[in-house]
Amino acid sequence: MEEEAVRWSVKVSKDTDLTLRTFLGAHGMKKGDISKFIEEAVRRRVLQCTIQDIRARNADANPDEIQRIVDEAVSEVRAERRAKGKANKA
């Protein structure tokens, strides 16, 4: 299902506009692809900031404890998937 689009009004410098349009054109993209490019860029930037925040928050954490938590979570998810797979086969 496609999400409802929201219109943004943004201002960028002429240099940024030309650089982006040149980049898109060089990669076979069209004017309409600017929105897709911006959305992907925003998602990546938000992810980067989230990762930085998590790293800063956990800077003093014990790496072994973090690994134990990750391993435990992965094991739980794998067990759930195995159970679902067996239930679907039955």
N, C-alpha and C positions, 0 to 999 in steps of 0.2 A: 504494500500500500504506500502510495506516495504522500509525503508530508505536505502540509499546506505551506506555501511560500509566503515570506514576509518581505516587504519592500524596504530597503535601506536607502538612505541618501548619504553618500560619503563624498568627501572632497580629498583629492590627492593632487600632488604637484603635477605640472605638465610633463616633467621629466619621468616621474613614476608611471604616468599614463602611457607615454610613448614607449617606455621600457617594457611594460606589460603587454601592450598591443603588439610590439615587435616580437616578443617572446612567443606569444600565442600564435601569431602568424607563422613564425618559423617552425612551429610544431603542428601546423595544420589545423589549428583551432580557429574559431570565428569569434566575432564580437560577443555573441551570446554566451560564450564560454567564460567570460570574465566573472560572472556570478559563481560558476562552479569553481573557478580558480580561487576566488576570495573565500568561499565556504571551506574549501580544503585547507587553505592557509590558516584560517581562523581555528579550525579544529586542531590542526597540528600545533599551533601556538598555545592553545588552551591546554592540550596534552602536555607540552613541554613545561608550562608553568605549574601544572599539577604535579608532574614528576619532581620538579625542583622543590616544591613545597613539601612533598612527602620525604624527599631526601633530607631537607633541612630539619624537618620534624623528627626524623629518625637518626640524625647524625650521631647521637650519643648512645644509640641502642646497640645491644650486643649482637653482632652479626650471626652468631650461632643460634641465638634465640629467634631472630628473624627467619633464618633458614628453617628452623624447626616449625615455625608457624606456617611458612609457605608449604613445606612438605606435608604437613597435616591437612591443609586446605586442599592441596592437589589430590591427596589420598581420598578425602571425602568426596570430591567431585568424581573421581574415577569410580569409586564404589557406587555412587548414585547412577552413573552412566551404565555401568555393568548391570545393575539391577533393572534399569529401564530396558536395556537391550534384551535381557532374559525374559522380562514380562511381555515385551512385544513379540518375541518368538513363540511364546506359549499360547 
